[in-house]
Amino acid sequence: MKRNKKRKHLLSNRFTIMIVPNSSKKVIKLSLPHWMSNILVSFFFILILALCSSIGYLFYQQSQIAHYTNIIEEQKAEIAALMKKNENYLAELTSLQDKTEEVINQLETLNHFKKMIYEKVNKSTNNTMQESLSKIEYYEYSPYESSGGMISYQGGGETFDFDEIAKNLKETVDSSKYKVDTEFKELKDLDQFIEEITPYLEAYPSILPAKGRITSEMGWRRNPFSSSRSEFHAGIDIAADIGTDVVATGNGTVIYAAYKNGYGYLVIIDHGFGIHTYYAHNSSLLVEEGDNVKRGDIIAKSGSTGYSTGPHVHYEIRLNNVPQDPLEYIINH
């Protein structure tokens, strides 16, 4: 009796697991102590809990990945937009740089053009002119120099004042280019005018024919050979020692080179445009009729031939055979 009770007590403290196969094989029974069954149940519970936690964490990780993927995509889009803006700014800067280089090149050409024009005028008039080239202000930009943090990025966005800088730079470059273009056009017009007027300027009798003191100007005066009479002096007299160089006062052609009563040894130059110049009282002549001369060429040696009270050069300018005041033609005297 006691044995049966003990046996029943032992059987009630055990846990049986039955495995029933689909086939006709025998049912498999596993009889485990109750404490072991508790362990197995706890183990399966922990395993299920761990599995559920893993699945939950996996879902959480997937949601985080999706969230950060969206952030990355947004940042990519923002970076692409910034790169596009930077490309546009770079293109604008390149355009401004090209315009600036064009203005600088035009300024160099302009200054060269001015010098050329001054040289033409100086050569045509034999007058030393002081160059006073007007300077055009322009903004010189170099893309290789830093602007001191003109563009900065903060918190994923951009803050910059590039637009205002670029606008001011563009206005400066355009203004300088407009000034250069305007002055260049005016100089081209001036150069064309000088090309047309150069033959006249080269022929224009703009200098004194000899070095010396002017002793008598053009106009009415007392006759040096008869104090009781007045006469009209058609030119100017320049006191000069015998043998002083007498030069042509402008480009032209010699139309007379011989002795003439009253004038002594005389040279007459036809400068064209109705202008003739007379060089009288020379001691000797160095040119002949038909010779082409240029301003400054020596054409005679001063003397006192003809009606003369002493060594000097009598110089006349006639326009369409009407005497003109030589002092009004001379640029520097």
Wavefront OBJ file of the C-alpha trace (Angstrom):
o trace
v 0.000 0.000 0.000
v 2.732 2.391 0.961
v 4.660 1.446 -2.144
v 1.693 2.310 -4.339
v 1.288 5.695 -2.696
v 4.935 6.415 -3.097
v 4.801 5.407 -6.713
v 1.786 7.618 -7.383
v 3.545 10.534 -5.694
v 6.593 10.028 -7.889
v 4.440 9.828 -11.021
v 2.573 13.009 -10.129
v 5.908 14.907 -9.906
v 6.877 14.034 -13.484
v 6.036 15.685 -16.796
v 5.354 13.572 -19.863
v 5.903 14.698 -23.429
v 4.242 12.579 -26.100
v 5.365 12.641 -29.723
v 2.726 11.210 -32.043
v 4.061 10.463 -35.533
v 1.781 10.542 -38.605
v 2.616 6.974 -39.468
v 1.622 3.912 -37.574
v 4.745 3.979 -35.529
v 4.472 3.931 -31.820
v 3.890 7.056 -29.824
v 7.056 8.292 -28.243
v 6.770 9.282 -24.626
v 9.293 11.371 -22.787
v 8.859 11.481 -19.073
v 10.716 14.301 -17.379
v 10.860 15.369 -13.806
v 8.642 18.298 -12.937
v 11.571 20.586 -12.129
v 13.064 19.878 -15.543
v 9.777 20.709 -17.198
v 9.783 24.024 -15.404
v 13.241 24.669 -16.728
v 12.184 23.800 -20.285
v 9.088 26.000 -20.063
v 11.195 28.852 -18.728
v 13.746 28.259 -21.473
v 11.062 28.305 -24.204
v 9.491 31.416 -22.676
v 12.836 33.189 -22.632
v 13.522 31.996 -26.155
v 10.165 33.311 -27.396
v 10.707 36.572 -25.504
v 14.182 36.938 -27.048
v 12.771 36.151 -30.474
v 10.015 38.727 -30.083
v 12.572 41.273 -28.856
v 14.812 40.533 -31.831
v 11.913 40.905 -34.228
v 10.878 44.176 -32.551
v 14.443 45.481 -32.643
v 14.695 44.444 -36.281
v 11.561 46.460 -37.097
v 12.993 49.398 -35.127
v 16.273 49.178 -37.004
v 14.412 49.062 -40.311
v 12.417 52.173 -39.351
v 15.660 53.948 -38.345
v 17.311 52.934 -41.584
v 14.330 54.248 -43.537
v 14.435 57.504 -41.525
v 18.143 58.070 -42.097
v 17.783 57.029 -45.709
v 15.222 59.813 -46.148
v 17.573 62.277 -44.434
v 20.438 61.197 -46.697
v 18.243 61.574 -49.781
v 17.214 65.049 -48.646
v 20.860 65.977 -48.039
v 21.796 64.596 -51.432
v 19.097 66.740 -53.038
v 20.289 69.776 -51.048
v 23.925 69.133 -52.020
v 22.913 68.727 -55.657
v 21.025 72.040 -55.491
v 24.048 73.750 -53.885
v 26.380 72.281 -56.512
v 24.049 73.583 -59.231
v 24.101 77.032 -57.636
v 27.874 76.927 -57.359
v 28.118 75.950 -61.024
v 25.925 78.927 -61.915
v 28.021 81.240 -59.725
v 31.220 79.889 -61.268
v 29.836 80.455 -64.758
v 28.863 84.009 -63.807
v 32.286 84.653 -62.282
v 33.967 83.268 -65.388
v 31.852 85.570 -67.523
v 32.746 88.549 -65.329
v 36.414 87.595 -65.444
v 36.292 87.422 -69.246
v 34.615 90.835 -69.361
v 37.228 92.255 -66.993
v 40.080 90.875 -69.099
v 38.386 92.309 -72.183
v 38.166 95.727 -70.520
v 41.836 95.558 -69.466
v 42.893 94.613 -72.998
v 40.759 97.427 -74.397
v 42.365 99.856 -71.942
v 45.825 98.824 -73.134
v 44.717 99.185 -76.760
v 43.106 102.519 -75.912
v 46.291 103.908 -74.346
v 48.335 102.646 -77.293
v 45.813 104.257 -79.639
v 46.094 107.562 -77.765
v 49.894 107.516 -77.937
v 49.730 106.781 -81.647
v 47.370 109.729 -82.179
v 49.593 112.063 -80.166
v 52.611 110.892 -82.163
v 50.750 111.593 -85.381
v 49.849 115.101 -84.215
v 53.375 115.772 -82.933
v 54.899 114.568 -86.185
v 52.454 116.582 -88.276
v 52.891 119.864 -86.379
v 56.426 119.394 -85.003
v 54.954 120.429 -81.673
v 55.900 118.706 -78.428
v 52.606 117.868 -76.783
v 52.387 116.619 -73.241
v 50.517 113.344 -73.041
v 47.673 113.440 -70.543
v 45.975 110.110 -70.891
v 42.724 110.066 -68.938
v 42.544 106.990 -66.767
v 39.350 104.948 -66.681
v 38.690 103.322 -63.359
v 37.722 99.672 -63.427
v 37.334 96.851 -60.922
v 39.981 94.194 -61.373
v 38.840 90.775 -60.195
v 40.873 87.615 -59.755
v 38.981 84.362 -59.174
v 42.080 82.850 -57.573
v 42.040 85.227 -54.614
v 39.921 84.435 -51.565
v 37.126 86.821 -50.740
v 37.501 86.277 -47.004
v 34.714 83.766 -46.457
v 32.216 85.189 -48.877
v 30.360 81.851 -48.917
v 29.820 79.844 -45.720
v 27.659 76.843 -44.784
v 25.799 76.515 -41.521
v 23.486 73.720 -40.365
v 23.203 72.124 -43.802
v 22.144 75.383 -45.523
v 24.105 78.251 -47.074
v 24.398 81.899 -46.104
v 26.280 84.223 -48.456
v 26.268 87.693 -49.982
v 27.550 86.560 -53.358
v 24.579 87.933 -55.282
v 25.210 91.495 -54.092
v 28.976 91.213 -54.700
v 28.411 89.776 -58.179
v 25.844 92.474 -58.974
v 28.208 95.281 -57.946
v 31.091 93.677 -59.815
v 28.995 93.282 -62.960
v 27.861 96.923 -62.784
v 31.475 98.069 -62.369
v 32.715 95.958 -65.269
v 29.827 97.006 -67.522
v 30.348 100.680 -66.622
v 34.089 100.462 -67.350
v 33.429 98.630 -70.600
v 30.887 101.279 -71.648
v 33.392 104.061 -70.898
v 36.127 102.258 -72.822
v 33.840 101.581 -75.789
v 32.688 105.214 -75.843
v 36.188 106.654 -75.659
v 37.489 104.097 -78.133
v 34.821 105.165 -80.637
v 35.670 108.824 -80.078
v 39.361 108.078 -80.599
v 38.612 106.123 -83.765
v 36.665 109.107 -85.065
v 39.550 111.381 -84.043
v 42.064 109.092 -85.732
v 40.010 109.118 -88.919
v 39.872 112.916 -88.756
v 43.645 113.083 -88.194
v 44.237 110.762 -91.156
v 42.233 113.155 -93.294
v 43.835 116.305 -91.896
v 47.418 114.974 -91.621
v 48.483 116.231 -95.086
v 47.311 119.716 -94.077
v 49.026 119.482 -90.684
v 52.278 118.362 -92.307
v 52.102 121.231 -94.792
v 51.062 123.797 -92.190
v 53.913 126.345 -91.619
v 54.017 125.973 -87.844
v 57.611 126.913 -86.914
v 60.034 129.821 -87.309
v 62.363 129.485 -90.305
v 65.495 130.423 -88.340
v 66.753 130.917 -84.815
v 66.949 134.556 -83.846
v 65.178 137.614 -82.510
v 62.129 138.984 -84.289
v 63.028 142.582 -85.111
v 60.035 143.562 -87.219
v 56.507 142.198 -87.292
v 53.915 142.288 -90.065
v 52.045 145.561 -90.692
v 52.595 149.182 -91.546
v 55.970 150.623 -90.605
v 58.418 153.375 -91.482
v 60.491 152.579 -94.559
v 63.995 151.668 -93.319
v 65.539 153.323 -96.404
v 63.436 156.493 -96.253
v 62.194 157.767 -92.905
v 59.707 160.043 -94.634
v 57.743 157.149 -96.133
v 55.633 154.350 -94.679
v 55.306 150.922 -96.170
v 53.366 147.749 -95.536
v 55.640 144.972 -94.236
v 54.187 141.727 -95.600
v 56.034 139.420 -93.224
v 58.373 139.298 -90.234
v 62.120 139.871 -89.940
v 64.310 137.587 -87.856
v 67.810 138.852 -86.977
v 70.326 136.115 -87.753
v 74.063 135.995 -88.410
v 75.162 135.320 -91.956
v 75.247 131.586 -92.585
v 72.506 130.676 -90.093
v 70.406 127.711 -91.202
v 67.088 128.603 -92.811
v 64.589 125.735 -92.707
v 61.291 124.924 -94.377
v 58.424 125.597 -91.993
v 56.199 122.883 -93.453
v 56.120 120.130 -96.082
v 55.879 121.316 -99.662
v 57.477 121.787 -103.072
v 60.021 124.463 -103.988
v 58.562 126.590 -106.784
v 61.197 129.347 -106.792
v 64.882 129.342 -105.820
v 66.773 132.264 -107.339
v 67.684 135.904 -106.957
v 64.758 138.366 -107.000
v 64.933 142.134 -106.829
v 64.276 143.419 -103.338
v 64.164 139.907 -101.845
v 67.725 138.961 -102.773
v 68.246 135.218 -102.872
v 64.720 133.941 -102.385
v 63.079 130.542 -101.824
v 59.328 130.117 -102.301
v 57.636 126.879 -101.158
v 54.175 125.769 -102.248
v 52.601 123.875 -99.326
v 49.327 123.168 -101.081
v 45.974 124.295 -99.774
v 46.741 127.751 -101.240
v 49.652 128.349 -98.827
v 53.018 129.740 -100.004
v 55.987 130.689 -97.807
v 58.790 133.157 -98.713
v 62.353 133.062 -97.339
v 64.337 136.142 -98.445
v 67.749 137.884 -98.174
v 69.666 134.585 -98.067
v 73.407 134.391 -98.686
v 73.094 131.023 -100.476
v 70.400 128.587 -101.591
v 70.501 124.828 -100.929
v 67.435 123.760 -102.922
v 66.204 123.992 -106.494
v 62.834 124.377 -108.104
v 60.873 121.108 -108.008
v 62.526 119.821 -104.821
v 60.172 118.304 -102.242
v 61.013 119.416 -98.727
v 59.774 118.576 -95.267
v 59.389 120.709 -92.210
v 62.834 121.319 -90.700
v 64.832 120.671 -93.885
v 67.611 123.245 -94.427
v 66.836 125.164 -97.616
v 69.219 128.150 -97.415
v 71.762 130.104 -95.403
v 70.780 133.513 -94.030
v 72.390 136.663 -95.364
v 71.730 140.273 -96.298
v 71.113 140.192 -100.059
v 68.529 142.391 -101.819
v 67.096 145.415 -100.026
v 68.415 144.714 -96.551
v 69.780 146.832 -93.728
v 71.675 143.904 -92.179
v 71.801 140.116 -91.846
v 68.318 138.722 -91.258
v 65.653 136.413 -92.655
v 62.539 137.960 -94.142
v 59.707 135.451 -93.836
v 56.248 135.646 -95.391
v 53.158 133.423 -95.461
v 50.613 133.953 -98.209
v 47.211 132.326 -98.422
v 45.817 132.503 -101.954
v 48.449 135.208 -102.524
v 47.141 137.303 -99.596
v 49.812 138.035 -96.916
v 49.121 136.437 -93.532
v 50.664 137.162 -90.153
v 53.270 134.385 -89.662
v 53.068 134.729 -85.880
v 49.487 133.476 -86.011
v 50.659 130.283 -87.741
v 53.577 129.525 -85.490
v 52.634 127.130 -82.675
v 55.588 127.792 -80.359
v 57.720 130.939 -80.678
l 1 2 3 4 5 6 7 8 9 10 11 12 13 14 15 16 17 18 19 20 21 22 23 24 25 26 27 28 29 30 31 32 33 34 35 36 37 38 39 40 41 42 43 44 45 46 47 48 49 50 51 52 53 54 55 56 57 58 59 60 61 62 63 64 65 66 67 68 69 70 71 72 73 74 75 76 77 78 79 80 81 82 83 84 85 86 87 88 89 90 91 92 93 94 95 96 97 98 99 100 101 102 103 104 105 106 107 108 109 110 111 112 113 114 115 116 117 118 119 120 121 122 123 124 125 126 127 128 129 130 131 132 133 134 135 136 137 138 139 140 141 142 143 144 145 146 147 148 149 150 151 152 153 154 155 156 157 158 159 160 161 162 163 164 165 166 167 168 169 170 171 172 173 174 175 176 177 178 179 180 181 182 183 184 185 186 187 188 189 190 191 192 193 194 195 196 197 198 199 200 201 202 203 204 205 206 207 208 209 210 211 212 213 214 215 216 217 218 219 220 221 222 223 224 225 226 227 228 229 230 231 232 233 234 235 236 237 238 239 240 241 242 243 244 245 246 247 248 249 250 251 252 253 254 255 256 257 258 259 260 261 262 263 264 265 266 267 268 269 270 271 272 273 274 275 276 277 278 279 280 281 282 283 284 285 286 287 288 289 290 291 292 293 294 295 296 297 298 299 300 301 302 303 304 305 306 307 308 309 310 311 312 313 314 315 316 317 318 319 320 321 322 323 324 325 326 327 328 329 330 331 332 333
